[in-house]
């Protein structure tokens, strides 16, 4: 299974009887999955089916789905509500004898709420049912196109992530080969520091200082961190190769990478090793940023 991005866009069209409709789907990054539907009035009954189907093929990302529907030959008509108009005229006639006012005009009467009613054309139950089935089929097509686009983006992301793994591996090998982390180099630096201390005072215990030197050398060793980084690289490559919804696991792995690299930098007692660690930290951050786009 290929990797899949969480971002994508798709559109589909359909028609059934007097209805024509258009779906527009857009997905963006999110921690979980959420389908946000925007449906025209009277089409709410397709929401449950659309959400169920989307949840079957997508596991992460917020998807905004808009449905636009048009009905051919659907011309609304206007009619006068005779009962409301009669009530208004009765009140106007009653007030005419009590106050000095101009007789109500036609446009004034028509502007009163409830006097004019907009009558929608009558719908056909069979046509409406068929249109909803066709609209769900069009949604299925748009959803399939969205999945395809997200997977195309996922292929590109997979290539980028693999490149980042190669860079991290190269830098880890560079750190391992750094002259400054070799035992003899550490001993030489510590010997220089001890010698400098002994020259300034005769109160230092040479044996005690040698013991402390051994402890410091042990703490400065990054062998364990490099081994864990190598293990993380292997895990990341396996996940990228298998594909699927691995975004969360790779995000966790990116945090583990960052932790190990930070430890390497904190243990470093050599400028070259520190620079290598900082470079590796930058690549890990690039890896983490790309992982945020994965499903």
Rosetta silent file (secondary structure, phi, psi, omega in degrees, C-alpha in Angstrom):
SEQUENCE: XXXXXXXXXXXXXXXXXXXXXXXXXXXXXXXXXXXXXXXXXXXXXXXXXXXXXXXXXXXXXXXXXXXXXXXXXXXXXXXXXXXXXXXXXXXXXXXXXXXXXXXXXXXXXXXXXXXXXXXXXXXXXXXXXXXXXXXXXXXXXXXXXXXXXXXXXXXXXXXXXXXXXXXXXXXXXXXXXXXXXXXXXXXXXXXXXXXXXXXXXXXXXXXXXXXXXXXXXXXXXXXXXXXXXXXXXXXXXXXXXXXXXXXXXXXXXXXXXXXXXXXXXXXXXXXXXXXXXXXXXXXXXXXXXXXXXXX
SCORE:     score description
SCORE:     0.000 S_00000001
   1 L     0.000  135.825 -177.049    0.000    0.000    0.000 S_00000001
   2 L   -80.260  159.750  171.964    1.320    3.418   -0.962 S_00000001
   3 E   -69.201  156.447 -179.222    1.758    6.379    1.327 S_00000001
   4 L  -136.098  134.688  174.392   -0.983    8.978    1.206 S_00000001
   5 E   -77.900  164.471  174.947   -0.924   12.703    1.808 S_00000001
   6 L   -95.763   -4.518 -178.915   -3.685   14.401    3.789 S_00000001
   7 L  -105.880  143.137  179.291   -4.071   17.224    1.263 S_00000001
   8 E   179.572  170.688 -179.125   -6.022   16.953   -1.968 S_00000001
   9 E  -148.539  143.519  177.723   -8.840   18.271   -4.130 S_00000001
  10 E  -154.518  153.553  178.656  -11.487   16.630   -6.326 S_00000001
  11 E  -143.193  143.263  176.675  -14.655   17.566   -8.172 S_00000001
  12 E  -142.116  156.169 -179.634  -17.393   15.503   -9.805 S_00000001
  13 E  -125.720  156.332  177.604  -20.622   16.197  -11.688 S_00000001
  14 E  -159.607  169.222  179.394  -23.833   14.275  -12.092 S_00000001
  15 E  -152.524  148.477  177.103  -27.434   14.484  -13.251 S_00000001
  16 E  -157.334  118.937 -178.379  -30.682   12.677  -12.583 S_00000001
  17 L    57.900 -129.431 -179.686  -34.084   13.631  -13.962 S_00000001
  18 L   -81.791   -1.449 -174.084  -34.499   17.382  -13.627 S_00000001
  19 E   -98.054  141.301  166.510  -31.526   17.652  -11.224 S_00000001
  20 E  -126.481  144.189 -177.301  -27.895   18.443  -11.946 S_00000001
  21 E  -145.335  160.661 -179.868  -25.335   18.509   -9.159 S_00000001
  22 E  -140.282  130.043  174.253  -21.657   19.107   -8.476 S_00000001
  23 E  -102.300  140.867  173.334  -19.485   17.847   -5.628 S_00000001
  24 E  -132.122  119.466 -177.654  -16.344   19.662   -4.539 S_00000001
  25 E  -116.882  134.096  176.836  -14.035   17.954   -2.039 S_00000001
  26 E  -137.411  129.729 -179.934  -10.990   19.506   -0.386 S_00000001
  27 E  -119.807  143.997 -179.661   -8.888   17.837    2.316 S_00000001
  28 E  -133.556  169.556 -178.007   -6.321   19.396    4.657 S_00000001
  29 L   -63.867  145.579  176.031   -4.061   18.191    7.467 S_00000001
  30 L  -162.851  159.957  179.426   -5.605   17.166   10.793 S_00000001
  31 L   -70.615  -35.314  179.154   -4.791   14.926   13.747 S_00000001
  32 L  -125.573 -158.541  178.234   -7.805   12.712   13.057 S_00000001
  33 E  -111.123  137.259  178.550  -10.484   12.303   10.394 S_00000001
  34 E  -151.290  126.168  175.582  -13.422   14.650    9.982 S_00000001
  35 E  -106.201  119.056 -179.161  -15.851   15.063    7.067 S_00000001
  36 E  -110.126  107.988 -175.383  -17.604   18.423    7.011 S_00000001
  37 E   -95.314  140.487  172.911  -20.545   18.384    4.627 S_00000001
  38 E  -124.021  105.664 -173.373  -22.315   21.396    3.214 S_00000001
  39 L  -115.375  149.144  176.095  -25.610   20.292    1.673 S_00000001
  40 L   -70.157  159.329  178.651  -28.507   22.239    0.147 S_00000001
  41 L   -55.470  135.614  177.894  -31.833   22.290    2.033 S_00000001
  42 L    91.409   -2.341 -177.978  -33.701   19.026    1.747 S_00000001
  43 L  -113.249   16.393 -176.460  -30.641   16.882    1.040 S_00000001
  44 H   -65.832  -21.065 -175.394  -29.621   16.116    4.604 S_00000001
  45 H   -72.428   -8.734  177.018  -30.636   12.451    4.326 S_00000001
  46 H   -92.713   -3.617 -175.015  -27.526   11.616    2.248 S_00000001
  47 H   -62.209  -47.084 -176.271  -25.173   12.850    4.999 S_00000001
  48 H   -61.271  -43.629 -179.423  -24.951    9.580    6.948 S_00000001
  49 H   -65.596  -40.185 -179.998  -24.129    7.495    3.860 S_00000001
  50 H   -64.831  -43.553 -179.839  -21.498    9.982    2.680 S_00000001
  51 H   -66.044  -39.398  179.527  -19.778   10.072    6.079 S_00000001
  52 H   -62.450  -46.101 -178.161  -19.816    6.286    6.365 S_00000001
  53 H   -66.544  -42.288  179.708  -18.230    5.829    2.950 S_00000001
  54 H   -63.001  -39.157  179.417  -15.587    8.511    3.511 S_00000001
  55 H   -66.549  -20.547 -179.901  -14.634    6.938    6.847 S_00000001
  56 H   -78.846  -26.226 -175.014  -14.048    3.612    5.089 S_00000001
  57 H  -112.238  -12.305 -179.798  -11.374    4.966    2.715 S_00000001
  58 L  -125.114  142.453 -179.676   -9.783    7.807    4.715 S_00000001
  59 L  -117.695  -20.626  178.825   -8.242    7.683    8.180 S_00000001
  60 L  -143.382  155.969  178.464   -6.810   11.196    8.665 S_00000001
  61 E   109.700  147.538  172.889   -7.441   14.715    7.438 S_00000001
  62 E   -95.561  123.253 -177.895  -10.320   17.169    7.506 S_00000001
  63 E  -110.292  123.036  175.653  -12.391   16.897    4.320 S_00000001
  64 E   -98.993  118.846 -177.310  -14.682   19.748    3.277 S_00000001
  65 E  -119.865  118.745  179.886  -17.401   18.458    0.934 S_00000001
  66 E  -113.829  132.764  177.358  -19.799   20.890   -0.778 S_00000001
  67 E  -115.477  122.345  174.904  -22.793   19.802   -2.847 S_00000001
  68 E  -109.519  129.106 -176.732  -24.422   22.243   -5.269 S_00000001
  69 E  -124.361  135.804  173.836  -27.759   21.195   -6.763 S_00000001
  70 E  -126.605  145.247  179.519  -29.790   22.762   -9.560 S_00000001
  71 E  -118.670  122.138 -179.168  -33.229   21.731  -10.767 S_00000001
  72 L   -69.158  145.105  178.319  -34.175   22.300  -14.387 S_00000001
  73 L    56.281   26.855  179.899  -37.493   24.073  -15.123 S_00000001
  74 L   -99.931   78.913 -178.647  -37.867   24.745  -11.429 S_00000001
  75 L   -97.454  121.667  178.491  -39.375   28.240  -11.558 S_00000001
  76 L   -73.762  148.466  178.254  -40.824   29.489   -8.309 S_00000001
  77 E  -114.894  160.441 -178.951  -44.192   31.255   -8.420 S_00000001
  78 E  -116.816  137.679  177.431  -45.588   34.077   -6.328 S_00000001
  79 E  -138.580  156.447  179.093  -49.041   34.200   -4.811 S_00000001
  80 E   -92.470  130.098  174.256  -50.956   36.542   -2.544 S_00000001
  81 L   -81.298   99.488 -173.556  -52.009   35.242    0.823 S_00000001
  82 H   -60.393  -37.416 -178.814  -55.607   36.439    0.690 S_00000001
  83 H   -65.214  -44.669  179.469  -56.252   35.877    4.394 S_00000001
  84 H   -66.002  -42.612 -179.594  -53.257   37.976    5.480 S_00000001
  85 H   -62.393  -41.421  179.578  -54.099   40.702    2.980 S_00000001
  86 H   -62.423  -39.733  179.350  -57.740   40.824    4.182 S_00000001
  87 H   -65.065  -40.570  179.900  -56.549   41.186    7.790 S_00000001
  88 H   -64.862  -44.627 -179.224  -54.191   44.025    6.843 S_00000001
  89 H   -65.277  -36.156  178.834  -56.932   45.892    4.932 S_00000001
  90 H   -64.069  -43.366  178.258  -59.361   45.467    7.805 S_00000001
  91 H   -65.547  -41.279  179.969  -56.891   47.011   10.236 S_00000001
  92 H   -62.665  -39.913  179.782  -56.117   49.813    7.771 S_00000001
  93 H   -66.177  -38.682 -179.862  -59.843   50.575    7.375 S_00000001
  94 H   -67.010  -36.990 -179.263  -60.324   50.647   11.144 S_00000001
  95 H   -75.506  -24.128 -176.046  -57.434   53.054   11.609 S_00000001
  96 H   -60.015  -33.925 -178.948  -58.602   55.338    8.789 S_00000001
  97 L   -82.838   -7.825 -175.838  -61.415   56.727   10.941 S_00000001
  98 L  -106.616  -31.347 -179.070  -59.177   57.355   13.937 S_00000001
  99 L  -130.526  157.074  178.918  -56.060   58.987   12.487 S_00000001
 100 L   -89.083  101.845 -177.351  -55.299   61.240    9.578 S_00000001
 101 L  -142.846  156.844  178.139  -53.190   59.067    7.301 S_00000001
 102 L   -73.501  140.863  178.930  -52.665   58.369    3.623 S_00000001
 103 L   -60.764  141.827 -178.033  -54.432   55.291    2.300 S_00000001
 104 L   -61.900  139.087  179.070  -52.071   52.318    1.965 S_00000001
 105 L   -89.985  167.753 -179.069  -50.481   51.880   -1.477 S_00000001
 106 H   -64.005  -46.162 -178.351  -50.135   48.611   -3.338 S_00000001
 107 H   -66.247  -30.700  176.514  -46.373   48.463   -2.960 S_00000001
 108 H   -66.823  -42.177  178.811  -46.739   49.213    0.736 S_00000001
 109 H   -65.078  -41.871 -178.361  -49.207   46.379    1.180 S_00000001
 110 H   -68.699  -22.227 -179.672  -47.043   43.942   -0.762 S_00000001
 111 L   -78.666  -12.878  179.686  -44.042   44.828    1.400 S_00000001
 112 L   -72.356  131.390 -177.146  -45.804   43.589    4.532 S_00000001
 113 L   -59.128  130.743  177.081  -44.426   40.254    5.636 S_00000001
 114 L    98.308  -17.207  179.727  -46.733   37.343    4.844 S_00000001
 115 L   -71.071  -43.262  178.068  -48.782   39.077    2.156 S_00000001
 116 E  -102.611  134.661  177.057  -46.619   37.654   -0.629 S_00000001
 117 E  -122.655  136.737  175.682  -45.614   33.986   -0.596 S_00000001
 118 E   -94.757  120.840 -176.170  -43.006   32.301   -2.795 S_00000001
 119 E  -103.597  118.284  177.135  -44.272   28.905   -3.870 S_00000001
 120 L   -76.655  149.782  179.213  -41.671   26.325   -4.813 S_00000001
 121 L   -64.211  147.298 -179.380  -42.533   23.900   -7.610 S_00000001
 122 L   -67.274  140.472 -179.694  -43.916   20.590   -6.470 S_00000001
 123 L   -98.169  159.407  177.605  -41.387   17.790   -6.295 S_00000001
 124 L  -106.712  123.009 -174.299  -41.710   14.229   -7.456 S_00000001
 125 H   -59.157  -41.401 -179.314  -40.843   11.673   -4.799 S_00000001
 126 H   -67.625  -40.842  177.915  -39.452    9.132   -7.269 S_00000001
 127 H   -64.452  -41.401  179.896  -37.340   11.763   -9.027 S_00000001
 128 H   -64.447  -41.330  179.490  -35.992   13.037   -5.711 S_00000001
 129 H   -63.610  -44.998  179.293  -35.084    9.536   -4.546 S_00000001
 130 H   -63.881  -36.306 -179.602  -33.279    8.760   -7.810 S_00000001
 131 H   -66.514  -38.323  179.528  -31.433   12.098   -7.608 S_00000001
 132 H   -68.206  -37.647  176.256  -30.133   11.338   -4.126 S_00000001
 133 H   -64.037  -42.622  179.242  -28.870    7.935   -5.231 S_00000001
 134 H   -67.049  -35.169  178.995  -27.129    9.561   -8.198 S_00000001
 135 H   -65.643  -38.833  177.162  -25.672   12.263   -5.936 S_00000001
 136 H   -67.182  -34.963  176.393  -24.135    9.606   -3.679 S_00000001
 137 H   -65.472  -39.584  177.376  -22.656    7.901   -6.740 S_00000001
 138 H   -66.874  -35.586  176.267  -21.110   11.219   -7.779 S_00000001
 139 H   -63.683  -40.680  178.132  -19.767   11.623   -4.239 S_00000001
 140 H   -59.098  -41.609  179.291  -18.186    8.176   -4.537 S_00000001
 141 H   -66.186  -44.155  178.885  -16.444    9.284   -7.737 S_00000001
 142 H   -63.097  -39.265  179.737  -15.191   12.509   -6.177 S_00000001
 143 H   -64.819  -40.943  178.400  -13.967   10.570   -3.148 S_00000001
 144 H   -63.490  -41.067  178.544  -12.078    8.112   -5.376 S_00000001
 145 H   -66.271  -36.883  177.963  -10.425   11.002   -7.234 S_00000001
 146 H   -64.026  -43.321  178.820   -9.489   12.603   -3.916 S_00000001
 147 H   -61.607  -41.802  179.469   -7.871    9.370   -2.736 S_00000001
 148 H   -61.652  -44.355 -179.462   -5.903    9.138   -6.001 S_00000001
 149 H   -64.993  -42.255  179.306   -4.607   12.689   -5.630 S_00000001
 150 H   -62.935  -35.278  178.927   -3.643   12.125   -2.000 S_00000001
 151 H   -72.909  -35.538  175.201   -1.747    8.984   -3.002 S_00000001
 152 H   -62.125  -42.691  176.179    0.093   10.806   -5.789 S_00000001
 153 H   -63.862  -35.605  179.985    1.157   13.370   -3.219 S_00000001
 154 H   -64.480  -36.070  177.556    2.099   10.498   -0.913 S_00000001
 155 H   -61.352  -44.958  178.494    4.505    9.060   -3.492 S_00000001
 156 H   -62.932  -43.397  178.870    6.340   12.385   -3.625 S_00000001
 157 H   -62.195  -39.710  179.242    6.402   12.618    0.165 S_00000001
 158 H   -60.790  -39.906  178.616    7.785    9.082    0.391 S_00000001
 159 H   -65.102  -42.533  179.652   10.663   10.024   -1.908 S_00000001
 160 H   -64.224  -44.396 -179.493   11.439   13.109    0.163 S_00000001
 161 H   -64.082  -37.705  177.617   11.326   11.150    3.432 S_00000001
 162 H   -64.396  -38.933  176.736   13.637    8.486    2.017 S_00000001
 163 H   -62.744  -40.049  179.095   16.109   11.205    1.047 S_00000001
 164 H   -65.359  -37.145  177.547   15.979   12.584    4.589 S_00000001
 165 H   -64.234  -39.639  177.829   16.702    9.111    5.966 S_00000001
 166 H   -61.833  -41.205 -179.822   19.727    8.861    3.683 S_00000001
 167 H   -66.291  -42.530  179.237   20.969   12.222    4.952 S_00000001
 168 H   -63.881  -41.177  179.005   20.485   11.261    8.600 S_00000001
 169 H   -63.198  -42.756  178.997   22.299    7.970    8.011 S_00000001
 170 H   -61.175  -43.443 -178.592   25.197    9.779    6.314 S_00000001
 171 H   -69.784  -34.219  177.662   25.485   12.249    9.193 S_00000001
 172 H   -65.018  -40.166  176.912   25.278    9.470   11.785 S_00000001
 173 H   -66.305  -37.039  177.594   28.184    7.699   10.088 S_00000001
 174 H   -64.142  -40.590  178.300   30.080   10.982    9.998 S_00000001
 175 H   -65.351  -39.676 -179.363   29.473   11.419   13.729 S_00000001
 176 H   -64.763  -34.222 -177.619   30.618    7.873   14.402 S_00000001
 177 L   -89.329    0.796 -177.916   33.829    8.471   12.471 S_00000001
 178 L   -60.038  127.192 -178.908   34.517   11.848   14.079 S_00000001
 179 H   -57.840  -31.678 -175.339   38.107   11.846   15.411 S_00000001
 180 H   -68.357  -17.214 -179.116   37.012   13.730   18.516 S_00000001
 181 H   -98.147    0.104  177.509   34.886   10.855   19.842 S_00000001
 182 L   -70.405  143.245 -177.064   37.618    8.222   19.678 S_00000001
 183 H   -53.400  -41.696 -178.074   38.770    7.031   23.149 S_00000001
 184 H   -65.722  -34.989  178.501   42.369    8.099   22.573 S_00000001
 185 H   -68.354  -40.705  178.464   41.280   11.628   21.623 S_00000001
 186 H   -64.442  -43.141  179.747   39.085   11.881   24.722 S_00000001
 187 H   -62.866  -39.723 -178.532   41.914   10.595   26.922 S_00000001
 188 H   -64.046  -42.698 -179.919   44.353   13.060   25.390 S_00000001
 189 H   -66.416  -42.691  179.480   42.099   16.044   26.074 S_00000001
 190 H   -65.567  -36.893  178.944   41.393   14.913   29.608 S_00000001
 191 H   -63.276  -39.825  178.366   45.118   14.320   30.214 S_00000001
 192 H   -63.303  -42.342 -179.277   45.853   17.867   29.121 S_00000001
 193 H   -66.993  -40.692  179.457   43.204   19.228   31.460 S_00000001
 194 H   -65.061  -43.042 -179.967   44.441   17.111   34.376 S_00000001
 195 H   -60.788  -40.510  179.728   48.045   18.161   33.745 S_00000001
 196 H   -64.355  -38.366  179.166   47.010   21.793   33.742 S_00000001
 197 H   -68.182  -40.724 -179.342   45.231   21.326   37.086 S_00000001
 198 H   -65.832  -30.952  179.242   48.203   19.525   38.642 S_00000001
 199 H   -69.393  -29.862 -177.782   50.530   22.316   37.610 S_00000001
 200 H   -84.923  -18.496 -178.081   48.446   24.879   39.457 S_00000001
 201 L  -157.728  147.388  177.343   48.172   22.894   42.679 S_00000001
 202 L   -99.459   11.244 -176.907   49.683   19.859   44.370 S_00000001
 203 L   -89.388   -5.680 -178.833   46.490   19.110   46.273 S_00000001
 204 L   -81.552  138.708  176.536   44.963   17.088   43.452 S_00000001
 205 L   -89.120  112.554 -175.897   44.946   13.302   43.748 S_00000001
 206 H   -59.979  -43.072 -179.966   46.156   11.995   40.404 S_00000001
 207 H   -62.192  -43.239  178.648   44.488    8.580   40.876 S_00000001
 208 H   -62.038  -39.966  179.390   41.195   10.202   41.772 S_00000001
 209 H   -66.210  -36.843  177.676   41.429   12.439   38.748 S_00000001
 210 H   -64.425  -39.302  177.146   42.071    9.459   36.506 S_00000001
 211 H   -62.775  -43.460  178.323   38.946    7.755   37.848 S_00000001
 212 H   -63.615  -36.844  179.776   36.915   10.886   37.181 S_00000001
 213 H   -62.726  -41.591  178.910   38.390   11.050   33.699 S_00000001
 214 H   -63.103  -41.479  179.340   37.218    7.520   32.966 S_00000001
 215 H   -64.315  -41.434  179.617   33.692    8.394   34.161 S_00000001
 216 H   -64.883  -41.181  179.250   33.616   11.532   32.019 S_00000001
 217 H   -62.329  -39.390  178.820   34.786    9.597   28.972 S_00000001
 218 H   -63.985  -44.183  179.804   32.043    7.051   29.535 S_00000001
 219 H   -66.314  -28.946 -177.978   29.372    9.749   29.791 S_00000001
 220 H   -81.005  -10.170 -177.942   30.670   11.437   26.634 S_00000001
 221 L   -72.256  131.950 -178.240   30.325    8.263   24.558 S_00000001
 222 L  -109.833   18.723 -179.372   27.433    8.483   22.025 S_00000001
 223 H   -56.803  -44.043 -178.304   27.602    4.849   20.888 S_00000001
 224 H   -63.491  -42.622 -179.763   24.189    4.072   22.404 S_00000001
 225 H   -65.818  -40.221  178.971   22.550    7.103   20.756 S_00000001
 226 H   -65.502  -37.364  177.283   24.044    6.241   17.359 S_00000001
 227 H   -63.875  -40.576  179.945   22.762    2.667   17.673 S_00000001
 228 H   -69.533  -37.692  176.965   19.249    3.941   18.416 S_00000001
 229 H   -61.581  -41.984  177.442   19.396    6.367   15.496 S_00000001
 230 H   -61.796  -39.573  177.940   20.340    3.455   13.215 S_00000001
 231 H   -65.266  -41.446  179.032   17.388    1.473   14.592 S_00000001
 232 H   -64.326  -38.822  178.411   15.024    4.405   13.980 S_00000001
 233 H   -60.808  -44.485  179.368   16.290    4.737   10.401 S_00000001
 234 H   -62.223  -43.199  179.252   15.536    1.055    9.756 S_00000001
 235 H   -64.098  -43.147 -178.749   12.037    1.408   11.239 S_00000001
 236 H   -63.094  -43.789  179.655   11.300    4.545    9.228 S_00000001
 237 H   -63.668  -37.830  178.567   12.397    2.935    5.972 S_00000001
 238 H   -64.669  -43.554  179.250   10.237   -0.109    6.699 S_00000001
 239 H   -64.219  -44.274 -179.853    7.171    2.081    7.351 S_00000001
 240 H   -63.246  -38.273  179.828    7.763    4.167    4.240 S_00000001
 241 H   -67.997  -40.603 -179.751    8.170    1.009    2.184 S_00000001
 242 H   -73.976  -34.168  179.895    4.981   -0.620    3.485 S_00000001
 243 L    74.044 -157.557 -176.532    2.957    2.584    3.192 S_00000001
 244 E    85.943 -164.914 -178.484   -0.588    2.952    4.455 S_00000001
 245 L   -83.901   80.359 -176.656   -1.690    5.249    7.275 S_00000001
 246 L  -111.951   10.442 -176.273    1.688    5.551    9.030 S_00000001
 247 H   -56.933  -45.969 -178.587    1.718    9.301    9.603 S_00000001
 248 H   -64.262  -42.690 -178.240    1.217    9.118   13.367 S_00000001
 249 H   -67.592  -38.480  177.728    3.895    6.450   13.849 S_00000001
 250 H   -69.364  -31.733  176.596    6.411    8.341   11.739 S_00000001
 251 H   -65.537  -42.055  176.355    5.631   11.497   13.693 S_00000001
 252 H   -63.061  -40.827  179.885    6.431    9.655   16.925 S_00000001
 253 H   -64.390  -36.174  177.856    9.624    8.318   15.350 S_00000001
 254 H   -62.221  -37.083  177.006   10.606   11.879   14.376 S_00000001
 255 H   -65.736  -38.580  178.238   10.348   12.845   18.042 S_00000001
 256 H   -66.822  -40.771  174.473   12.606    9.918   18.965 S_00000001
 257 H   -55.172  -49.001 -176.716   15.121   10.994   16.327 S_00000001
 258 H   -61.105  -39.589 -179.822   15.129   14.486   17.783 S_00000001
 259 H   -63.876  -44.709 -178.690   15.677   13.176   21.318 S_00000001
 260 H   -67.109  -40.449 -179.653   18.689   11.069   20.321 S_00000001
 261 H   -66.478  -39.676  176.818   20.266   13.851   18.274 S_00000001
 262 H   -60.718  -39.938  178.656   19.827   16.315   21.145 S_00000001
 263 H   -65.048  -40.587  177.446   21.594   13.860   23.453 S_00000001
 264 H   -59.639  -43.839 -179.636   24.453   13.509   20.983 S_00000001
 265 H   -64.934  -39.938 -178.380   24.854   17.295   20.881 S_00000001
 266 H   -70.029  -28.881 -179.809   24.769   17.587   24.673 S_00000001
 267 H   -84.946  -16.680 -173.413   27.398   14.865   25.068 S_00000001
 268 L   -62.715  136.033  174.762   29.671   16.251   22.381 S_00000001
 269 L  -124.105   25.200 -177.713   33.058   17.523   23.501 S_00000001
 270 L  -141.244  135.058 -175.063   34.322   18.219   20.008 S_00000001
 271 H   -64.038  -37.611  179.169   33.393   21.094   17.680 S_00000001
 272 H   -65.605  -42.805  178.969   33.207   18.877   14.587 S_00000001
 273 H   -65.848  -38.405  177.850   30.893   16.410   16.325 S_00000001
 274 H   -63.042  -44.646  179.685   28.722   19.276   17.572 S_00000001
 275 H   -63.337  -39.177  177.611   28.393   20.710   14.065 S_00000001
 276 H   -64.213  -42.101  178.195   27.478   17.280   12.704 S_00000001
 277 H   -62.607  -41.405  179.136   24.853   16.891   15.422 S_00000001
 278 H   -66.417  -38.420  176.630   23.334   20.295   14.646 S_00000001
 279 H   -64.354  -41.721  177.965   23.209   19.463   10.943 S_00000001
 280 H   -63.721  -39.151  179.239   21.511   16.173   11.759 S_00000001
 281 H   -61.538  -38.274  178.298   19.020   18.001   13.965 S_00000001
 282 H   -65.016  -41.713  178.765   18.110   20.259   11.036 S_00000001
 283 H   -66.864  -39.422  177.915   17.476   17.258    8.766 S_00000001
 284 H   -61.301  -40.182  178.311   15.347   15.596   11.457 S_00000001
 285 H   -65.064  -38.953  176.091   13.217   18.747   11.669 S_00000001
 286 H   -63.327  -40.599  176.682   12.760   18.684    7.874 S_00000001
 287 H   -60.787  -46.024 -178.342   11.719   15.038    8.163 S_00000001
 288 H   -63.623  -39.631 -179.618    9.206   15.867   10.894 S_00000001
 289 H   -63.493  -39.736  179.135    7.673   18.718    8.890 S_00000001
 290 H   -70.799  -35.346  179.450    7.068   16.444    5.886 S_00000001
 291 H   -61.892  -30.787 -179.743    5.622   13.710    8.096 S_00000001
 292 L   -59.670  -20.031 -179.597    2.952   16.176    9.263 S_00000001
 293 L   -89.404   -7.151 -175.613    1.426   15.930    5.761 S_00000001
 294 E   -84.457  146.265  175.009    1.067   12.143    5.809 S_00000001
 295 L   -68.447    0.000    0.000   -2.176   10.299    6.470 S_00000001
